[in-house]
Amino acid sequence: MTDKERKKVYNQNEKHLEESEELAEKDPNTLEKELEVLRDQLEEEKNRHLRTRADFDNFRKRMEREAETKRINAKKEILLDLLKYLDYFDQARKQVQDPAAAKGLEIMARQFHELLYKHGLRPIECLGQPFDPEEHEGVGYITTEEHPEGCVAEELCCGYKLGDILLQPARVMVAKNPE
């Protein structure tokens, strides 16, 4: 309620009070009617106050949800960019012939994994699991007796999640029974 509205209600209440004093001298029933009017006005103001308070609480909660969504989206974008470099590490480790260089790349990759894990990035465990099109990107089939048919037999590229949000699906080969 603004100051202007409060003054208006206060002035109305003052006016009613003066009128009720004048009328009280004349008619006791009028005083009761005026009292009832004032009670109704008070109840109306109370309800208006409660609605305003509820509106503000809803606004605050909506702003908190929006801020959290923005925070998660920003984190998601950064982690998606960093995942490219994680793939570069994995590719480089496969190509390097020098054992000392391979060990150095291994250490750097492990530290990079730890950094991403610290910020909520989790790899998707998929080897031997049933193929899930929501988490896996099937590249093809591989004939094998090692895994049941329809399960992931080989992981070509690791998938990652941020909490429940899929950032990158795992690229996999699905097991197929030899026939």
C-alpha positions as CSV (number, residue, x, y, z in Angstrom):
1,M,0.0,0.0,0.0
2,T,1.4,3.4,-1.0
3,D,1.6,6.4,1.3
4,K,-1.1,8.1,-0.8
5,E,-3.5,5.2,-0.3
6,R,-2.7,5.1,3.4
7,K,-3.5,8.8,3.7
8,K,-6.7,8.3,1.9
9,V,-7.8,5.5,4.2
10,Y,-6.7,7.4,7.2
11,N,-8.7,10.5,6.1
12,Q,-11.7,8.3,5.4
13,N,-11.4,6.8,8.8
14,E,-11.0,10.2,10.4
15,K,-14.1,11.4,8.6
16,H,-16.0,8.3,9.7
17,L,-14.9,8.8,13.2
18,E,-16.0,12.4,13.3
19,E,-19.3,11.5,11.7
20,S,-19.8,8.6,14.1
21,E,-19.2,10.8,17.1
22,E,-21.8,13.2,15.8
23,L,-24.2,10.4,15.1
24,A,-23.6,8.6,18.3
25,E,-25.1,11.5,20.1
26,K,-28.2,11.2,18.0
27,D,-28.6,7.4,17.3
28,P,-26.8,4.4,18.9
29,N,-27.7,2.2,15.9
30,T,-25.8,4.5,13.5
31,L,-22.7,4.0,15.6
32,E,-22.9,0.2,15.2
33,K,-23.4,0.6,11.5
34,E,-20.3,2.8,11.2
35,L,-18.3,0.4,13.3
36,E,-19.4,-2.4,10.9
37,V,-18.3,-0.4,7.9
38,L,-14.9,0.3,9.5
39,R,-14.5,-3.4,10.3
40,D,-15.3,-4.3,6.6
41,Q,-12.7,-1.7,5.4
42,L,-10.1,-3.1,7.8
43,E,-10.8,-6.7,6.5
44,E,-10.6,-5.5,2.9
45,E,-7.2,-3.8,3.6
46,K,-6.0,-6.9,5.3
47,N,-6.9,-9.1,2.3
48,R,-5.3,-6.7,-0.1
49,H,-2.1,-6.8,2.0
50,L,-2.1,-10.6,2.0
51,R,-2.5,-10.7,-1.8
52,T,0.3,-8.2,-2.3
53,R,2.6,-10.2,0.0
54,A,1.7,-13.4,-1.9
55,D,2.4,-11.7,-5.2
56,F,5.8,-10.6,-4.0
57,D,6.7,-14.1,-2.7
58,N,5.7,-15.6,-6.1
59,F,7.8,-12.9,-7.9
60,R,10.8,-13.6,-5.7
61,K,10.6,-17.4,-6.2
62,R,10.2,-16.9,-10.0
63,M,13.3,-14.7,-10.0
64,E,15.3,-17.3,-8.1
65,R,14.3,-20.0,-10.5
66,E,15.3,-17.9,-13.5
67,A,18.6,-17.0,-11.9
68,E,19.3,-20.7,-11.3
69,T,18.4,-21.6,-14.9
70,K,20.7,-18.9,-16.2
71,R,23.5,-20.2,-14.0
72,I,23.1,-23.8,-15.1
73,N,22.9,-22.7,-18.8
74,A,26.1,-20.7,-18.5
75,K,27.9,-23.6,-16.8
76,K,26.5,-25.9,-19.5
77,E,27.9,-23.8,-22.3
78,I,31.4,-23.5,-20.8
79,L,31.5,-27.3,-20.1
80,L,30.5,-28.1,-23.6
81,D,33.4,-26.0,-24.9
82,L,35.8,-27.7,-22.6
83,L,34.6,-31.1,-23.6
84,K,36.1,-30.5,-27.0
85,Y,39.5,-30.2,-25.4
86,L,39.0,-33.4,-23.4
87,D,38.4,-35.2,-26.7
88,Y,41.6,-33.6,-28.1
89,F,43.5,-35.1,-25.1
90,D,42.0,-38.5,-25.7
91,Q,42.9,-38.4,-29.4
92,A,46.5,-37.1,-28.7
93,R,47.1,-39.9,-26.2
94,K,46.2,-42.5,-28.9
95,Q,48.6,-40.9,-31.4
96,V,51.7,-40.2,-29.3
97,Q,54.5,-42.8,-29.6
98,D,57.0,-41.3,-27.1
99,P,56.3,-42.9,-23.6
100,A,57.4,-39.7,-21.7
101,A,55.1,-37.5,-23.8
102,A,52.3,-40.1,-23.4
103,K,52.7,-40.0,-19.6
104,G,52.7,-36.2,-19.6
105,L,49.5,-36.2,-21.6
106,E,48.0,-38.7,-19.3
107,I,48.7,-36.5,-16.3
108,M,47.3,-33.5,-18.0
109,A,44.1,-35.4,-19.0
110,R,43.6,-36.7,-15.5
111,Q,43.9,-33.2,-14.0
112,F,41.5,-31.9,-16.6
113,H,39.0,-34.7,-15.8
114,E,39.3,-33.8,-12.1
115,L,38.7,-30.2,-12.8
116,L,35.5,-31.0,-14.8
117,Y,34.4,-33.5,-12.2
118,K,34.8,-30.8,-9.5
119,H,32.3,-28.6,-11.5
120,G,29.7,-31.4,-11.7
121,L,30.6,-33.1,-15.0
122,R,30.0,-36.9,-14.8
123,P,30.9,-39.5,-17.5
124,I,28.1,-41.8,-18.6
125,E,28.8,-45.4,-17.8
126,C,27.7,-47.3,-20.8
127,L,29.9,-50.4,-21.5
128,G,27.8,-53.5,-21.1
129,Q,24.6,-51.5,-20.4
130,P,21.5,-51.8,-22.6
131,F,21.5,-49.2,-25.4
132,D,19.6,-46.1,-24.4
133,P,18.9,-43.7,-27.3
134,E,18.5,-40.8,-24.8
135,E,22.1,-41.2,-23.5
136,H,23.9,-43.1,-26.4
137,E,24.5,-42.3,-30.0
138,G,24.6,-45.6,-31.9
139,V,27.3,-45.6,-34.5
140,G,26.8,-49.2,-35.7
141,Y,26.7,-52.8,-34.7
142,I,29.5,-55.1,-33.7
143,T,29.3,-58.9,-33.7
144,T,30.3,-60.2,-30.3
145,E,29.5,-62.9,-27.8
146,E,31.1,-60.9,-25.0
147,H,28.0,-58.7,-24.4
148,P,24.3,-59.5,-24.8
149,E,22.5,-58.3,-27.9
150,G,21.3,-54.7,-27.7
151,C,23.9,-53.8,-25.1
152,V,26.8,-51.4,-25.6
153,A,29.8,-53.4,-26.7
154,E,32.3,-50.6,-27.5
155,E,32.5,-47.0,-26.5
156,L,34.0,-44.8,-29.2
157,C,33.6,-41.5,-27.5
158,C,32.6,-41.0,-23.8
159,G,29.3,-39.2,-23.0
160,Y,28.9,-36.7,-20.2
161,K,26.2,-35.3,-18.0
162,L,25.8,-32.2,-15.8
163,G,23.5,-33.5,-13.0
164,D,20.5,-34.8,-15.0
165,I,21.3,-32.7,-18.1
166,L,22.9,-34.6,-21.0
167,L,25.7,-32.6,-22.4
168,Q,27.2,-35.0,-24.8
169,P,25.8,-38.5,-25.7
170,A,28.2,-41.4,-25.7
171,R,29.1,-42.6,-29.2
172,V,28.9,-46.4,-29.0
173,M,28.8,-49.7,-31.0
174,V,25.9,-52.0,-30.1
175,A,26.4,-55.7,-29.6
176,K,24.9,-58.1,-32.1
177,N,24.9,-61.9,-31.7
178,P,26.7,-63.8,-34.4
179,E,24.4,-65.7,-36.6
